[in-house]
Amino acid sequence: MFRTFRLLTLSVLLVTGCATELPVAPDQDQLLPHKTVAFGRTIAVLTGETSRSYHPRVRFLEIMSRRTLERFNIEIESDDKMFVLQLQPGEYILTRVQIGEGPFMSMADYDSSFEVGKEPLTYLGTWRFGIDSPRYGRMMVLSAVSDQQEETRAQHALFKQYPTLDGQRMISALPNPTEAQTRLYEVMPYPRYPTYFRRQWW
């Protein structure tokens, strides 16, 4: 009985620990009509001095559906990149962000939620990650912004890549809260397993 319970618990942890890979920008012929296209932009900037010769970049984002608890991993691998996601309408949470600086990697946990509407398009704004200099107690600030110029630029880029979306109804939905600060911790190379390893608190 106890062994069965342990096996069941382990199975649940393995299932809930896995995140579904979402392409950062699917091909035109991969767009599904029953899903909303949620799009935005990520930027990573260093807010202080550093002795490292590497500039920070967002390696990946992890989001989770509030309703189903399903988690999605979006590989960004850039300091400035547009993301285009296909999601079911509903509330989602930005749960984790990994930052890369050459061979150095840092992770931050977040709890910022955003709503994907039933309209064909949801614009999520620009997600700016401001990263402290490497030091003890290192912090990272997420600032989500949206202005008319940025939104127009994002729409033009989206419609250029996906002409069939031009003219579709769109809503805007920034993460809530729009600004959130959290601590970074250094990690070993992030494996695709249910766990990751905290090597050292900044």
C-alpha positions in Angstrom: 0.0 0.0 0.0 2.8 2.4 1.0 4.8 1.5 -2.1 1.8 2.1 -4.3 1.3 5.6 -2.7 5.0 6.4 -3.3 4.8 5.4 -6.9 1.6 7.4 -7.4 3.2 10.5 -5.8 6.3 10.2 -7.9 4.2 9.9 -11.1 2.3 13.1 -10.2 5.5 15.0 -9.5 7.0 13.9 -12.8 3.9 14.9 -14.8 3.5 18.3 -13.1 7.2 19.0 -13.3 7.3 18.9 -17.1 6.7 21.9 -19.2 5.4 21.8 -22.8 7.7 23.5 -25.3 6.1 26.3 -27.2 7.8 27.7 -30.3 8.7 31.4 -29.9 7.3 32.1 -33.3 5.5 29.2 -35.1 5.4 29.0 -38.9 2.5 30.5 -40.8 1.0 27.1 -41.6 1.2 26.0 -38.0 -1.3 28.6 -36.7 -4.4 27.0 -35.3 -7.8 28.8 -35.7 -9.1 27.6 -32.3 -6.3 29.2 -30.4 -5.5 32.9 -29.7 -2.3 34.4 -30.9 -0.6 36.2 -27.9 2.4 38.3 -28.9 4.8 40.8 -27.3 8.5 41.5 -26.9 11.2 40.7 -24.3 14.2 43.0 -23.6 17.0 42.2 -21.2 19.2 45.1 -20.0 21.9 45.4 -17.3 21.1 48.2 -14.9 24.6 48.5 -13.4 28.3 47.9 -14.1 29.8 44.4 -14.6 33.2 42.9 -15.0 31.8 40.2 -17.2 32.3 40.5 -21.0 28.9 39.0 -21.7 25.6 40.9 -22.1 22.5 39.4 -20.4 19.8 37.8 -22.5 16.6 36.1 -21.7 17.1 32.3 -22.2 13.6 31.2 -21.6 10.3 32.1 -20.0 7.9 29.7 -18.3 4.2 30.4 -18.1 1.4 28.4 -16.5 -2.3 28.2 -17.2 -4.2 29.2 -14.1 -7.1 26.8 -15.0 -5.3 23.7 -16.0 -1.9 24.2 -14.2 -0.2 23.2 -17.5 3.2 24.9 -17.8 4.8 26.1 -21.1 8.4 26.8 -21.8 9.3 29.5 -24.4 12.9 29.6 -25.5 13.8 33.2 -26.2 17.6 33.2 -26.4 18.0 36.9 -27.1 18.3 40.3 -25.4 15.6 41.7 -27.6 13.1 39.5 -29.3 9.4 39.3 -30.3 7.5 36.3 -29.1 4.3 34.9 -30.8 2.4 32.2 -28.8 -0.7 30.1 -29.5 -2.7 29.8 -26.3 -6.2 28.8 -25.3 -8.1 31.8 -23.9 -7.8 32.2 -20.1 -5.5 33.4 -17.4 -1.8 32.7 -17.4 1.0 33.3 -14.9 4.6 34.1 -15.7 6.3 31.8 -13.3 10.0 31.7 -14.1 12.6 33.5 -16.2 16.1 32.4 -16.9 18.9 34.9 -17.8 22.1 33.9 -19.6 25.4 35.8 -19.5 27.8 33.7 -21.5 28.4 30.6 -19.4 26.6 32.1 -16.4 22.9 31.5 -15.8 20.5 32.9 -13.3 16.9 32.1 -12.5 14.1 34.3 -11.1 10.6 33.3 -9.9 7.7 35.5 -10.7 3.9 35.5 -10.1 2.7 38.0 -12.7 -0.6 37.1 -14.4 -2.1 38.1 -17.7 -5.3 37.3 -19.5 -5.5 35.9 -23.0 -8.8 36.9 -24.5 -11.2 35.1 -26.9 -10.3 37.6 -29.6 -7.9 36.2 -32.3 -5.1 38.5 -31.1 -3.8 39.5 -27.6 -1.0 42.0 -27.4 1.0 41.5 -24.2 3.2 44.6 -24.4 7.0 44.8 -24.0 8.5 42.9 -21.0 11.6 44.6 -19.9 13.9 42.7 -17.5 16.3 45.0 -15.7 19.2 43.0 -14.2 21.5 44.1 -11.4 25.2 43.9 -11.5 26.6 40.5 -10.5 26.8 40.7 -6.6 25.3 39.2 -3.5 21.5 39.9 -3.3 21.3 40.4 -7.0 17.8 41.5 -8.2 15.8 41.6 -11.4 12.9 43.9 -12.2 10.2 43.1 -14.7 8.5 46.2 -16.2 5.7 45.5 -18.6 4.9 48.5 -20.8 2.7 49.3 -23.8 2.5 52.6 -25.7 1.0 53.3 -29.1 4.4 53.4 -30.9 5.5 50.1 -29.5 2.1 48.5 -30.2 2.1 49.7 -33.8 5.6 48.4 -34.4 4.7 45.1 -32.9 1.6 44.8 -35.1 3.5 45.6 -38.2 6.1 43.0 -37.4 3.4 40.4 -36.6 1.4 41.1 -39.8 4.6 41.0 -41.9 5.4 37.5 -40.6 1.8 36.3 -40.5 -0.2 38.1 -43.3 -3.4 36.1 -42.6 -3.7 37.8 -39.1 -3.9 41.3 -40.6 -7.3 42.8 -39.8 -8.1 40.4 -37.0 -9.7 41.8 -33.7 -7.1 42.5 -31.0 -7.0 43.3 -27.3 -4.1 44.5 -25.1 -3.4 42.8 -21.8 -0.3 43.6 -19.7 0.9 41.3 -16.9 -0.4 42.2 -13.4 1.4 43.7 -11.6 3.1 45.6 -14.4 6.3 46.0 -12.3 7.7 43.2 -10.1 11.1 42.8 -8.5 12.5 39.4 -7.4 15.8 37.9 -6.5 18.1 36.2 -8.9 19.9 33.0 -8.0 22.7 31.4 -10.0 21.9 28.0 -11.4 23.7 25.2 -13.2 22.7 24.6 -16.8 19.0 24.1 -16.7 18.1 20.5 -17.5 14.8 19.4 -19.0 13.9 17.6 -15.8 11.3 18.4 -13.1 14.0 19.9 -10.9 16.7 22.4 -11.2 19.6 23.1 -8.9 20.3 26.3 -6.9 24.0 26.5 -6.6 24.4 29.9 -5.0 22.2 32.8 -3.9 23.3 36.1 -5.3 
